[in-house]
Structures are given as structure tokens and as C-alpha cells.
Amino acid sequence: MDRLLNLGKFPDSFRTRGAIAPSSDRLCVALAGLASNADHILELGAGTGAVTRALTKVSGVKSLQAVELQKKLAHDLKLKFPGVDVENCSADVALDSYCAQGSVAVVSSLPFRSLPGNIKSAIVKSVLRFLQASPQSRFIQFTYGFREPFAVSAEFQWRRVKWIYANLPPACIWVLTKTEVTCEAARPE
Ligand SMILES: C[S@@+](CC[C@H](N)C(=O)[O-])C[C@H]1O[C@@H](n2cnc3c(N)ncnc32)[C@H](O)[C@@H]1O
């Protein structure tokens, strides 16, 4: 049903939605697996909740917050997942105000390739600020192409984790972390 609703709204908000179908179970499970050993999970662009559902099954996390820009979708997510802290705001605002002790797995379905430039740039800045302040955290993102989701400086590092072919269209999962700093003084003689 979610799938049909999604297609029914096409193409009114395509630039911010960025997909013609919800993420497949395989993709959702793979994303949840990459978030599994974090203290907290922050989901960006939760949409109709396909990824959220998989994230609720990750055990041992202290909190799960889901962020969705569209009011109606956020409202529906609250009803579907009463145990999840659902925020109806933009991802950059959520990242800038997020506060938690320990490591955070930020799981994003945001359509970086199709977002308007100013919105994309605000979110990218917030993601990088977040990883600067919390270097033990990671940013998990899937794309539908071969290129990394967005460019970063040498301070940060993208790792291509896996392709999920059982998804429409096939998706590639990437993980962004702060690059480890090698301290000269700590090098062995
Ligand atoms: C590709 S859909 C993902 C839906 C769902 N996570 C899934 O995998 O099926 C992207 C979602 O990101 C939301 N979105 C777009 N821009 C956003 C922003 N700036 N902040 C938060 N959510 C945003 C859209 O409203 C849409 O629901």
C-alpha cells in the first residue's frame, strides 16, 4: 500500500523524495546491520518508515530518533512507531540540535543527488560538523549511482560497503567517518 501511495504522489515532490519506491527489505536490513553496534540511531528522511521498521529491530541501542520533513509522513510515522522519537523538521536542524552520549549511527535515505543546492549544502555542513564533534559516530547513506553521495575533504572518508541489487533501482551503501588522525608523537621509533 505504501508503495502505491508513493507512486500516486509522483512527481510533485520528487526532488525531496528522490525515489519511486520504498527501500527493499534487503536494503533496510543491510542499513540496520551497519547501525547495530552504535549507542544511538538517528534516521534522516524516514519517509513511510521502511528503514525505520528495520531500525526498530536493532537491539541494544539506547535511543532511536527518526526525522522526516513532510508533515503528513511524520504524523503517520508517529502512529506507526509509537516507541520511536519522530521529529518533523529538516535533517540539518535535527543534526545541529541532536544531543547524545556515545556513538551515533546516522542512517540517511536523503536524496542528496536531487535535493535543491542550498538544502543539500546546509545538510552536508551539518553532517560534517556532527562527525567533527562526534568522531566515533558514522553516517550511513545509500545512493543509486557509482559516485559517493557527496564530496568531502581529506578529514573525512567514504567507504563503499555493498551493493544491494534486490532494490528498485539497485542501491549502493556508503559509510562516512572522520578520518583517523595519526599523531606523529604516537608513532613507534
Ligand atoms: C527516498 S525517501 C526515503 C523514504 C524511506 N526512508 C525509504 O527508504 O523508503 C526520502 C525522504 O527524505 C525526506 N526528506 C527530503 N528532504 C529532507 C530534509 N531536508 N530533511 C528531512 N527529510 C527530508 C523526504 O520527504 C522523503 O520522505
Ligand as a Chemical Component Dictionary entry (heavy atoms), coordinates in Angstrom:
data_LIG
# 
_chem_comp.id                   LIG 
_chem_comp.type                 NON-POLYMER 
_chem_comp.pdbx_formal_charge   0 
_chem_comp.three_letter_code    LIG 
# 
loop_
_chem_comp_atom.comp_id 
_chem_comp_atom.atom_id 
_chem_comp_atom.alt_atom_id 
_chem_comp_atom.type_symbol 
_chem_comp_atom.charge 
_chem_comp_atom.model_Cartn_x 
_chem_comp_atom.model_Cartn_y 
_chem_comp_atom.model_Cartn_z 
_chem_comp_atom.pdbx_ordinal 
LIG C1  C1  C 0  13.943 8.375  -0.683 1  
LIG S1  S1  S 1  12.746 8.891  0.510  2  
LIG C2  C2  C 0  13.123 7.702  1.738  3  
LIG C3  C3  C 0  11.959 7.017  2.314  4  
LIG C4  C4  C 0  12.245 5.824  3.227  5  
LIG N1  N1  N 0  13.347 6.054  4.144  6  
LIG C5  C5  C 0  12.534 4.591  2.410  7  
LIG O1  O1  O 0  13.680 4.191  2.325  8  
LIG O2  O2  O -1 11.614 4.033  1.869  9  
LIG C6  C6  C 0  13.500 10.381 1.131  10 
LIG C7  C7  C 0  12.741 11.032 2.272  11 
LIG O3  O3  O 0  13.531 12.130 2.714  12 
LIG C8  C8  C 0  12.645 13.182 3.080  13 
LIG N2  N2  N 0  13.396 14.450 3.050  14 
LIG C9  C9  C 0  13.772 15.185 1.984  15 
LIG N3  N3  N 0  14.444 16.278 2.360  16 
LIG C10 C10 C 0  14.534 16.225 3.705  17 
LIG C11 C11 C 0  15.132 17.067 4.686  18 
LIG N4  N4  N 0  15.774 18.187 4.341  19 
LIG N5  N5  N 0  15.040 16.709 5.980  20 
LIG C12 C12 C 0  14.390 15.574 6.356  21 
LIG N6  N6  N 0  13.788 14.729 5.471  22 
LIG C13 C13 C 0  13.859 15.061 4.167  23 
LIG C14 C14 C 0  11.551 13.127 2.027  24 
LIG O4  O4  O 0  10.389 13.784 2.459  25 
LIG C15 C15 C 0  11.386 11.608 1.857  26 
LIG O5  O5  O 0  10.390 11.109 2.712  27 
# 
loop_
_chem_comp_bond.comp_id 
_chem_comp_bond.atom_id_1 
_chem_comp_bond.atom_id_2 
_chem_comp_bond.value_order 
_chem_comp_bond.pdbx_ordinal 
LIG C1  S1  SING 1  
LIG S1  C2  SING 2  
LIG S1  C6  SING 3  
LIG C2  C3  SING 4  
LIG C3  C4  SING 5  
LIG C4  N1  SING 6  
LIG C4  C5  SING 7  
LIG C5  O1  DOUB 8  
LIG C5  O2  SING 9  
LIG C6  C7  SING 10 
LIG C7  O3  SING 11 
LIG C7  C15 SING 12 
LIG O3  C8  SING 13 
LIG C8  N2  SING 14 
LIG C8  C14 SING 15 
LIG N2  C9  SING 16 
LIG N2  C13 SING 17 
LIG C9  N3  DOUB 18 
LIG N3  C10 SING 19 
LIG C10 C11 SING 20 
LIG C10 C13 DOUB 21 
LIG C11 N4  SING 22 
LIG C11 N5  DOUB 23 
LIG N5  C12 SING 24 
LIG C12 N6  DOUB 25 
LIG N6  C13 SING 26 
LIG C14 O4  SING 27 
LIG C14 C15 SING 28 
LIG C15 O5  SING 29 
# 
